[in-house]
């Protein structure tokens, strides 16, 4: 039955495997929420399904359920009122560990087929999940649909494809024939069984509750590990819907549904994440979130392989441009998108004090700053577009950080653009903020070399582009980064920037002026994070992300 | 020039890549020390080269040399008298780190070609290295030549092939074309650069100074990391010769020779390994040795990815056999080989108290024990064969452990076979010991569930084969193991044993009665260690062993 699923989805898997190798554009799930792609009633049905979850108990199929909890609040201004099951991990984890055997024994193809079926069903729920992502993360609907739906599904498929490719790198069986000169050869029959490493824990974040959860979930699942998802307390619903879909597919296949489970804190004031992460059954951990907790996981969970994505300081180096307008438009969108709450949003923009050369002639530092400020304001002048692009501020603490950063900015530099509170056309209570821009001198490293999560960016006045490169390199090396962008018309300068990015280990985007943005990465082509600077110890996805999630156990005997 | 090396060795690389995928027999370097393979004077020349090293200073090309040290003693009874350079790691490591750029920039194929050339040259020094391994590890010459020479080289090639395969999984460049409906597509040019993670440290052991060093060395080197080898103080020469050969090849290619370096303790009483392992430049560590130090590395070197092979308790389950003679002969050789000083030698042999069924009729526990004791004694009755197979005891502490194990055995069980001190026909001072066999009841877990490194084995009297399986499973899970062997004529029993091996995560050898032994593993076909029990956190070699040693750094721009 599971084998049928593998055959059913084989073409999609092959296309994904091909995309990994070529890294050309590929997407398995339509990114447009158009009725032509998802059906005439998909939006209405998805919204209804989302609303049907509100103020009710959400059911999952797990041993050891003890009660229920949950206190999510939409950043758009209302309580979700959903209660999810709480579980006794002393019952759940041994049961999940027990399920390893059956999950191992169905084999590589059956597991892969099941993962692909789960992704297909998740895709069919893209609108429902999109609204769930919107009302937990605060993203605008279009972004919540795309990044939380098809783009996240693509990242999940990418992880499945990498995992499958790594698992079939060795054959399931082999005959070994060693010549012995004149004598008969030695002949051995061997089997090689892929075994997961244990129970896998995936710790989600509040801003991208599916996009940052699916890669770890599917990478661990396809390689033979039961997976327990621990969503962020503020973003449970998108994970819960995904887990429920996985459980449905597993049950239909005659497998224990709790091979994919979810644990939440019975009391958010007393998180169970540390206890969960140090359980002996847990051999794999994926985490997206703050640096102190990521570091704690890396340093204290010796029984597990730990994959982390943590804080960082993303940078842009502006040296010169032959398309000033395109650059400003590109950066205006980049800084506005989801109010800078992406782990890929640039925080520090380095500009020489003497200004830059452009196709519009020389521009002083202040003129560049002013153009960016105006560009953002103009871009956000349409309230509907502002509502869609900015979305809401996920957490109150981020909202407050904008105000404290403004105070700091006034003290140590100049506030180039105020972060105002636009009104959301559809949700009057939505917590909206526009980007704050602060100009500072390069010596104010204490301020701009620390991650200030949210729509807060520094325009840093440097002595020269060489100085900008030096500071950007330092930001990556010492504070981590997932993205670096640059603008220059000089090949020599670009070469220096490329070397800095390579040496520090960060993905570089060069002269983006059209419809590709430094904070966006495309599954199957762009590696999200490199794993070689403090912002992350792994990349989504590459071979290193999957190869350590399983082991090969061999047996041999004389033929 | 390096590209030429890649082309030169491409056929060998392709054969290795094919072997990894098929896991059929393959060996790139002749395992027979025959003049037809290595030349008429190879043995004499190799022995002369080995002797020329004695009582002299060994030169290596590294920045920061401060003096010299070294106090190796051959287990065959003489001092080597070789002095090796000591270095200031505050000078060496930054220089190695600096060399990362050039080592990265020459690219995947050039690095691969250089690694293959180093292996070819090492192969040409197989006799010299064989004698060096013999007179540090104490192995008999034939084993020192094979395991320390061609078999180690095969493991090195295996690591190179895996590393190469992992690196070319992503293309070096790609064009990404995303359709935009009626509009022009978005087109991006992308590059993907493989970058090593930093300086790699390889910590060698005294018993297999090349076999356990080459996989880590070549896996890290080919993937772009300069490598510093820290050999065991008792087994420096084989590593030093290998490092020198690597330096020669690097220098010829116009590269800094210290891309491969060696550090030894200026004072063996004050090892520098911990300091070295915690250096910020060091991002990869490979270690073979004792469990406490392996655990220390895993728990304290957070800046590095750590690969360890540690202690374990290997087991044999004897249930029944249709070839009693073959079983006894096979186990006699297995326990004798290198006096049980292999990380793959069985320590615990589980036999039901009620005896076993065989092709020679029922055999009681005592009859099986007696047959094994006699089998070993008969096998070692030829002094030259005994000298060749047993070799010498590498460390005095192992010698003493045999005596204390004998005392313990007498107290808690029965000494079935005494470990005597055969005289080596060629080296009268050689520290030789034959296998000690102790019969104990199954409840003496305190004794037999702890690794007693050396020629010490327990015949454990169990209630039944089911009990044997339970204990063997426990040994792997709680104490680690690299090998498990079993003998049974029952498919049902074999199925139970296979499930136990799979669940605990250990390689299983079934009914070995002919020329393949449980303690031997063949490169390109057998995975050495699984990485999923306490004996090792990695396998030599698989994708997981190489995929985490490099990162992919991308850049992108509009086409």
Interface residues (C-beta under 8 A of the other chain):
Chain A: X20 X21 X22 X23 X24 X25 X101 X104 X165 X166 X169 X170 X171 X174 X175 X176 X177 X178 X179 X180 X186 X188 X190 X192 X193 X195 X197 X298 X299 X302 X498 X499 X501 X502 X503 X505 X506 X507 X508 X509 X510 X511 X512 X513 X514 X515 X516 X522 X525 X526 X527 X530 X531 X532 X539 X542 X543 X544 X547 X548 X550 X551 X552 X553 X554 X555 X556 X557 X558
Chain B: X20 X21 X22 X23 X24 X25 X101 X104 X165 X166 X169 X170 X171 X174 X175 X176 X177 X178 X179 X180 X186 X188 X190 X192 X193 X195 X197 X298 X299 X302 X498 X499 X501 X502 X503 X505 X506 X507 X508 X509 X510 X511 X512 X513 X514 X515 X516 X522 X525 X526 X527 X530 X531 X532 X539 X542 X543 X544 X547 X548 X550 X551 X552 X553 X554 X555 X556 X557 X558
